[in-house]
């Protein structure tokens, strides 16, 4: 534990100006980023009596070994720099907004020739328009099922769409009128996109015009005595109104706003957001926040806006109005920054009365329930993670809990395509951005392969400790683990320990986990360490080992597949990159290509019967007689 006074800068050397500051640990890793209207005032507050600080702030300043800062001209510049550094460095002690669950969206793939309506989760991508998020996937599907009567757009996957076009027959939705069947040419590209654009307009809140248009068409059809068409339009109108009933009006003035509310305790906070568009609640979303210092509700509002609306993929979703329970201290700078991201005016307000205040109270109750549910779910997990690290420390006789664990695994088949994986767990949680994959050359068994990968990893560690990136920060491989885990028993552990000893690395512990009896092996120890089957420490080691195995075998399959494709097809005379891609695009894999008939292969554009014959000969090693 470091004493903050050992790296405290002289008070007079800190500028009394706006800026952004960074705390670094002993390895040079950035562990906290913050902004301040006055750097001098803000930084001096961290070097008060540690026992008067918030528990997480106390942990941060005692973990840090240095602090630096960058002066900027305005608070808006500080806000922009703070956001970019948090996104780049992912500091351990910064407030992190993590979803309390994975929310589904209704997505429209506008980047395709025939856009598709579908349920999507995860990161947003360009060329896709999103509506939501929704609380449940079934809610999207139920609404979509109603709207497909009026907007019969494509919902099928690329494979189903392609197959329907090949056989010339649409799927069931096309037969019952819930798809316009562009796959078989019932509508053109332009007509299908018109349907999709009308669907997007409806989901964006332009519902009144659509309702009036359908009603007008229905009466016109009845007047012309086209009663079947009138009946179908009547059913479409009913379906439209049923869909609208599911989205009740909460703000009668047609406001576009995000209503944000918080529920917090000294350690954590829950955030709930209702997305209101056109006066209707279009979606709901929630996050859980770990407090890293003493934060007011205004501070939480600041962090929420800068992290959630800072993402480029979300910038277009910044609403015209943001309703919050309390204004942050930098509300003017924050408003200017949000206006810049939206490209038009944005207002941040605290509702005082009427429907908006009532809705804020509803969102607040949801936040309170979310925090209560989170504590029930996570209490055991947080306790278990701490207990697991303590049990590993005791079982292996370590000087401290292994906050960073790196695990290595080897994957091969009889000495071919030998690869290794390195996975990283920090504080008992996987840190996937630090995962690495290695291609092993010159090793044919697990023991020699373990030696090679450990040598390469720690050679990079020793090299990168003396080097920095252009911005002065240490390279990623320069962060040492407290514990190295290898998949295997005594021979693998001894090989890893021998390499570390040869390289002069003495402050990293090594152990191995053997699959047979889940025994923990230490270097030069004839007997394994037996941990209880109910031990949280053993469970954590198993998860680390299994993740390394999964990562290694995935990489090995990719390498093997690429090798098979290159060796088996590239050796066929007349098969270049264009024909190889055409064959794999048609059949999907070398295995399916080998199982195909001569006639099926010959149907691929650019492949005749003679070339198809040579392809089959190369894949099966059995000459095939051409068909007459």
Buried (B, 14 or more C-beta within 10 A) or exposed (E): EBEBEEBBBEEEEBEEBBBBBBBBBEEBBBBBBBBBBBBBEBBBEBBEEBEEBBEBBBBBBBBBBBBEBBBBEEBBBBBBBBBEBBEEBEBBBBBBBEEBBEBBBBBBBBEBEBBBBBBBEEEBEEEBBBBBBBBEBEBBBBBBBBBBBBBBBBBBEEEEBEBBBEEEEBBEBBEEEBBBBBBBEBBEEEEBBBBBBBBBBBBBBEBEEBBEEBBEBBEEBBEEEEEEBBEBBBEBBEBBEBBBEEBEBBBEEEBBBBBBBBBBEEBBBBBBBBBBBBBBBBBBBBBBBBBBBEBEBBBBBBBBBBBBBBBEEBBEBBBBBBBBBEBBBBBEBBBBBBBBBBEEEBEBEBBEEEBBEEBBEBBBEBBBBBBEBBBEEEEEEBEBBBBBBEBBBEBBEBEEBBBBBBBBBBBBEEEEBBBBBBBBBBBBEBBEEBBBBBEBEEBEEBBBBBBBBBBBBBEBBBEBBEEEEEEEBBBBBBBBBBBBBBBBBBBBBBBBBBBBEEBEBEEBBBBBBBEEEBBBBBBEEEEBBEBEEEBBBBBBBBBBBBBBBEBBBBBBEEBBBEEBBEEBBEEBEEBEEEBBEBBBEBBEEBEEBBEBEBEBBBEBEEBEEEBBBBBBEBBEEEEBEEEE
